[in-house]
Amino acid sequence: MLTSEFLDGTRHVIYPWNQSQIENLKSSLPPNLSVGSDAHAQAWVEAFAAYGYEVPFEKVRPLIGMGGDQLIPTNI
């Protein structure tokens, strides 16, 4: 279990994801992401949000092209 402290002093508990959770997140993305890197990044932002993680588009966008197995740990 990892914890993170926000600027306002609140704490957020982050539980490491298991492989099943990573696969579920990856499968929740649209199958055809060739519509562009911005759409791909936005899909990741929305998928993270669905699992309770607020990851800004600006943080995800430069990472498009990484595999999900690298992108997910980089952002949570």
LOBA-875710 format. One record per atom (N, C-alpha, C): atom name; residue in one letter; x negated, y, z; residue number from 1. Coordinates in steps of 0.001 Angstrom, whole numbers, plus 524288, in hexadecimal, padded with zeros to 5 digits. Layout:
N
SITE   atome   residu       X       Y       Z   num
SITE      CA        A       X       Y       Z   NUM
...
***
This chain:
76
SITE   atome   residu       X       Y       Z   num
SITE       N        M   7FCB3   7FB70   80000     1
SITE      CA        M   80000   80000   80000     1
SITE       C        M   7FC82   804D3   80000     1
SITE       N        L   7FDC7   80888   7FC9E     2
SITE      CA        L   7FAEF   80D68   7FC43     2
SITE       C        L   7FE88   811D2   7FDEC     2
SITE       N        T   7FC6C   815E9   80016     3
SITE      CA        T   7FF99   81A76   8015A     3
SITE       C        T   7FD42   81F36   7FEBF     3
SITE       N        S   800A0   822E5   7FDA0     4
SITE      CA        S   7FF02   827C2   7FB3C     4
SITE       C        S   801A0   82C27   7FE37     4
SITE       N        E   7FEC8   83061   7FF22     5
SITE      CA        E   8010F   834C9   801E8     5
SITE       C        E   801C4   8394B   7FE18     5
SITE       N        F   8068E   83B81   7FE17     6
SITE      CA        F   807BA   83FE7   7FAB2     6
SITE       C        F   80626   844F8   7FD59     6
SITE       N        L   805FB   8492F   7FA50     7
SITE      CA        L   80462   84E42   7FC5D     7
SITE       C        L   807C5   85014   800DE     7
SITE       N        D   80CCB   84E8D   800DC     8
SITE      CA        D   81043   8503C   80517     8
SITE       C        D   80FB1   84CD5   809FA     8
SITE       N        G   80C0E   84935   809ED     9
SITE      CA        G   80B06   845EE   80E7A     9
SITE       C        G   80E0F   840D7   80EA1     9
SITE       N        T   811D0   84020   80B13    10
SITE      CA        T   814B4   83B32   80AFB    10
SITE       C        T   81133   836E7   808DB    10
SITE       N        R   8124E   83226   80A7F    11
SITE      CA        R   80F38   82DAC   808C4    11
SITE       C        R   8128E   82A2C   80555    11
SITE       N        H   81017   827BB   801A8    12
SITE      CA        H   812B1   8243C   7FE06    12
SITE       C        H   80FC4   81F0F   7FE21    12
SITE       N        V   8129D   81AE6   7FEF8    13
SITE      CA        V   81030   815B8   7FF0D    13
SITE       C        V   81058   8137A   7F98B    13
SITE       N        I   80BE4   811B0   7F7C6    14
SITE      CA        I   80B7A   80F4E   7F299    14
SITE       C        I   809F5   8099A   7F359    14
SITE       N        Y   80D32   80627   7F16C    15
SITE      CA        Y   80C03   8009A   7F1B7    15
SITE       C        Y   80987   7FEF3   7EC8F    15
SITE       N        P   8051E   7FC50   7ECB4    16
SITE      CA        P   802C4   7FA7E   7E7D1    16
SITE       C        P   8069F   7F716   7E4CA    16
SITE       N        W   806B5   7F7C5   7DFC2    17
SITE      CA        W   80A56   7F4D6   7DC6D    17
SITE       C        W   8081A   7EF71   7DB65    17
SITE       N        N   80BA2   7EBAF   7DB48    18
SITE      CA        N   809F4   7E67F   7D9B1    18
SITE       C        N   80ABB   7E5F3   7D3CA    18
SITE       N        Q   808BA   7E1E1   7D195    19
SITE      CA        Q   808EC   7E135   7CBE3    19
SITE       C        Q   80E7B   7E116   7C9D6    19
SITE       N        S   81215   7DED1   7CCB9    20
SITE      CA        S   81788   7DE9A   7CB0C    20
SITE       C        S   819DE   7E416   7CA9A    20
SITE       N        Q   818B9   7E772   7CE57    21
SITE      CA        Q   81AB5   7ECC9   7CE28    21
SITE       C        Q   8186A   7EFC8   7C98A    21
SITE       N        I   8136A   7EEEC   7C873    22
SITE      CA        I   810FA   7F17C   7C3F7    22
SITE       C        I   8138D   7EFAD   7BEF1    22
SITE       N        E   81484   7EAA3   7BE77    23
SITE      CA        E   81711   7E899   7B9C6    23
SITE       C        E   81C9D   7EAC4   7B938    23
SITE       N        N   81F75   7EB36   7BD8E    24
SITE      CA        N   824BA   7ED78   7BD59    24
SITE       C        N   8248D   7F31C   7BB88    24
SITE       N        L   820CF   7F614   7BD6C    25
SITE      CA        L   8204B   7FB7E   7BBCC    25
SITE       C        L   81F01   7FBCD   7B600    25
SITE       N        K   81B4D   7F8A4   7B442    26
SITE      CA        K   819D8   7F8B4   7AEBC    26
SITE       C        K   81E6E   7F726   7AB49    26
SITE       N        S   8219B   7F36D   7ACFC    27
SITE      CA        S   82601   7F1B5   7A9CB    27
SITE       C        S   82A7A   7F59F   7A9C9    27
SITE       N        S   82A63   7F971   7AD63    28
SITE      CA        S   82E8C   7FD59   7AD70    28
SITE       C        S   82D89   801B3   7A97A    28
SITE       N        L   828EF   801AE   7A70A    29
SITE      CA        L   827B9   80590   7A310    29
SITE       C        L   82A12   803E6   79DDA    29
SITE       N        P   82B78   807A6   79A8D    30
SITE      CA        P   82D90   80649   79564    30
SITE       C        P   829A5   802FB   79251    30
SITE       N        P   82B90   7FF2D   78F52    31
SITE      CA        P   827FD   7FBBA   78C74    31
SITE       C        P   82502   7FE74   78819    31
SITE       N        N   82739   8028C   785CD    32
SITE      CA        N   82499   80530   78179    32
SITE       C        N   82315   80AAD   78331    32
SITE       N        L   81E42   80B45   784BD    33
SITE      CA        L   81C6A   81060   78689    33
SITE       C        L   8192E   8132A   78265    33
SITE       N        S   819ED   811A3   77D82    34
SITE      CA        S   816DD   81408   7795C    34
SITE       C        S   818FF   8195B   777C6    34
SITE       N        V   81CEC   81B47   77A85    35
SITE      CA        V   81F2E   82062   77939    35
SITE       C        V   81B9D   824D3   77AD4    35
SITE       N        G   81766   823B4   77D6F    36
SITE      CA        G   813A0   827BB   77EC3    36
SITE       C        G   811B9   82738   78453    36
SITE       N        S   80D28   82967   7852F    37
SITE      CA        S   80AC4   828F6   78A4F    37
SITE       C        S   80DC0   82BF1   78E7D    37
SITE       N        D   8102D   8304F   78D14    38
SITE      CA        D   81339   83337   790ED    38
SITE       C        D   817E3   82FFC   792D0    38
SITE       N        A   81A86   82D70   78F2D    39
SITE      CA        A   81EF2   82A1D   790A4    39
SITE       C        A   81D18   82589   793F6    39
SITE       N        H   818AC   82364   792A3    40
SITE      CA        H   8166A   81F0B   79598    40
SITE       C        H   8153F   820D2   79B2F    40
SITE       N        A   812C4   82567   79BB0    41
SITE      CA        A   8118A   8277A   7A0DE    41
SITE       C        A   81686   82888   7A3F7    41
SITE       N        Q   81A7F   82AB9   7A16A    42
SITE      CA        Q   81F6B   82BD3   7A41C    42
SITE       C        Q   82206   826C4   7A5E7    42
SITE       N        A   82198   822A6   7A2D2    43
SITE      CA        A   823C9   81D98   7A463    43
SITE       C        A   8211E   81B9A   7A956    43
SITE       N        W   81BFE   81C4A   7A9AF    44
SITE      CA        W   8192C   81AB8   7AE64    44
SITE       C        W   81ADD   81DF6   7B315    44
SITE       N        V   81B72   8231D   7B25A    45
SITE      CA        V   81D31   82686   7B698    45
SITE       C        V   82276   824B1   7B8A9    45
SITE       N        E   82608   82375   7B521    46
SITE      CA        E   82B3E   821AD   7B6AD    46
SITE       C        E   82B18   81C4C   7B941    46
SITE       N        A   827AF   818E6   7B758    47
SITE      CA        A   82733   813B7   7B9BA    47
SITE       C        A   824F9   81428   7BF3D    47
SITE       N        F   820FC   81768   7BFF4    48
SITE      CA        F   81EED   81847   7C532    48
SITE       C        F   82330   81A6B   7C8C2    48
SITE       N        A   8262D   81E32   7C6D5    49
SITE      CA        A   82A56   82091   7C9FA    49
SITE       C        A   82E66   81C84   7CB8B    49
SITE       N        A   82F86   818D9   7C81F    50
SITE      CA        A   83353   814BF   7C95D    50
SITE       C        A   83183   81165   7CDEF    50
SITE       N        Y   82C72   81136   7CED7    51
SITE      CA        Y   82A4C   80E3C   7D336    51
SITE       C        Y   828B6   811BD   7D7C6    51
SITE       N        G   82A5B   816BB   7D786    52
SITE      CA        G   82983   81A47   7DBEB    52
SITE       C        G   82460   81D3E   7DBEE    52
SITE       N        Y   8219C   81D4D   7D796    53
SITE      CA        Y   81C9D   82018   7D740    53
SITE       C        Y   81D45   824E4   7D3CE    53
SITE       N        E   81BD1   82968   7D5D8    54
SITE      CA        E   81BED   82E34   7D2CE    54
SITE       C        E   81681   82F20   7D085    54
SITE       N        V   81604   82DE3   7CB8F    55
SITE      CA        V   8110E   82E88   7C8D7    55
SITE       C        V   811FC   8327F   7C47E    55
SITE       N        P   80F3F   836E4   7C492    56
SITE      CA        P   81033   83AE3   7C0A2    56
SITE       C        P   80E83   8393B   7BB2B    56
SITE       N        F   81172   83B1C   7B75A    57
SITE      CA        F   81058   83A14   7B1DD    57
SITE       C        F   80AAB   83B7D   7B095    57
SITE       N        E   808D7   83FD5   7B2A2    58
SITE      CA        E   8038E   841AF   7B17F    58
SITE       C        E   7FF58   83DE0   7B35C    58
SITE       N        K   8008B   83ACA   7B743    59
SITE      CA        K   7FCC8   836ED   7B928    59
SITE       C        K   7FCE3   83200   7B5C9    59
SITE       N        V   80188   83096   7B3D9    60
SITE      CA        V   80222   82BC7   7B0C4    60
SITE       C        V   8004E   82C89   7AB22    60
SITE       N        R   80185   830FE   7A8DD    61
SITE      CA        R   8009F   831E2   7A344    61
SITE       C        R   7FB09   830AB   7A17D    61
SITE       N        P   7F6F6   8326D   7A449    62
SITE      CA        P   7F1A3   83145   7A26F    62
SITE       C        P   7F039   82B79   7A2C6    62
SITE       N        L   7F34B   82879   7A5A1    63
SITE      CA        L   7F20A   822F5   7A66C    63
SITE       C        L   7F4B2   81F5A   7A280    63
SITE       N        I   7F7F2   8219B   79F11    64
SITE      CA        I   7FAA3   81E5A   79B34    64
SITE       C        I   7F68A   81BC0   797BE    64
SITE       N        G   7F725   816BF   79712    65
SITE      CA        G   7F357   8138D   7943B    65
SITE       C        G   7F0DF   80F84   797CE    65
SITE       N        M   7F10E   810A2   79CDD    66
SITE      CA        M   7EF56   80CB6   7A0B3    66
SITE       C        M   7F37B   80877   7A0F2    66
SITE       N        G   7F1FF   803FC   7A273    67
SITE      CA        G   7F5DA   7FFED   7A37B    67
SITE       C        G   7F8C2   80123   7A884    67
SITE       N        G   7FD74   7FF1E   7A908    68
SITE      CA        G   80083   7FFE9   7ADC2    68
SITE       C        G   7FDBD   7FE00   7B2A3    68
SITE       N        D   7FA89   7F9F9   7B1FE    69
SITE      CA        D   7F7A3   7F7E9   7B684    69
SITE       C        D   7F391   7FBC6   7B884    69
SITE       N        Q   7F20C   7FF8F   7B550    70
SITE      CA        Q   7EE6C   803A1   7B6FC    70
SITE       C        Q   7F14F   808AB   7B854    70
SITE       N        L   7F553   809F3   7B550    71
SITE      CA        L   7F838   80ECE   7B61C    71
SITE       C        L   7FB25   80EDC   7BB42    71
SITE       N        I   7FD8B   80A80   7BCB1    72
SITE      CA        I   8009A   80A58   7C186    72
SITE       C        I   7FD28   80B41   7C657    72
SITE       N        P   7F8F2   8085F   7C718    73
SITE      CA        P   7F5C5   80957   7CBCE    73
SITE       C        P   7F350   80ED6   7CBE2    73
SITE       N        T   7F262   81110   7C756    74
SITE      CA        T   7F029   8164C   7C70E    74
SITE       C        T   7F3EF   81A64   7C916    74
SITE       N        N   7F901   8194F   7C8DC    75
SITE      CA        N   7FCF3   81D38   7CA24    75
SITE       C        N   7FFED   81C4D   7CF2F    75
SITE       N        I   7FF02   817F2   7D1C8    76
SITE      CA        I   801C2   81724   7D6BC    76
SITE       C        I   7FDEB   816B5   7DB30    76
***
